[in-house]
Amino acid sequence: MYHSRYLDFYERARADWLRQAGLSSSEIVKDHGVLLVVRNVMASYRQPARLDDEITVSVDELDLGRAQLTLHQSVSLNGLILATANVNLAVVTHQDFTPTRLPEAMREILGGYL
């Protein structure tokens, strides 16, 4: 699998993880007035995934800041870690994309989820 495809898988896993926590992208904007945008990604590749591999992509850990959060994610195959990433998300207003604090209601949901 080409290395940039892992970013797509991380994105999908993050969206699913947030949705399971009750924070779908549209609800985050509607209920909290913010967006979570990727600020930085640091990825490490250990072994390649191959065509037709059934991989698992997970959110393993969460660090909450005042105006950002960092998710530690991994891609595995049958329990073997293939790749990892630290994905830093900035909290911005949905109107003009200016940085803002993570709303307290979101902090409570995320803080209790992992």
QUICOR-V625759 format. One record per backbone hydrogen bond with DSSP energy under -0.5 kcal/mol. NH is the residue of the N-H (numbers start at 1). CO is the residue of the C=O. If there is no record, write none. Layout:
# QUICOR-V625759
{{NH & CO} {NH & CO}}
This chain:
# QUICOR-V625759
{{5 & 2} {6 & 2} {6 & 3} {7 & 4} {8 & 4} {9 & 5} {10 & 6} {11 & 7} {12 & 8} {13 & 9} {14 & 10} {15 & 11} {16 & 12} {17 & 13} {18 & 14} {19 & 15} {20 & 16} {21 & 17} {22 & 19} {23 & 18} {28 & 24} {29 & 25} {30 & 26} {31 & 27} {32 & 27} {32 & 28} {33 & 28} {33 & 29} {34 & 28} {35 & 92} {37 & 35} {37 & 90} {39 & 88} {40 & 88} {42 & 86} {43 & 41} {44 & 84} {46 & 44} {46 & 82} {47 & 82} {53 & 50} {55 & 53} {56 & 76} {58 & 74} {60 & 58} {60 & 72} {61 & 72} {63 & 70} {65 & 68} {69 & 89} {70 & 63} {71 & 87} {72 & 61} {73 & 71} {73 & 85} {74 & 58} {75 & 83} {76 & 56} {77 & 80} {80 & 77} {81 & 79} {82 & 75} {83 & 75} {84 & 44} {85 & 73} {86 & 42} {87 & 71} {87 & 85} {88 & 40} {88 & 86} {89 & 69} {89 & 87} {90 & 37} {91 & 67} {92 & 35} {92 & 90} {93 & 98} {94 & 33} {97 & 93} {100 & 91} {102 & 66} {107 & 103} {108 & 104} {109 & 105} {110 & 106} {111 & 107} {112 & 108} {113 & 110} {114 & 110}}
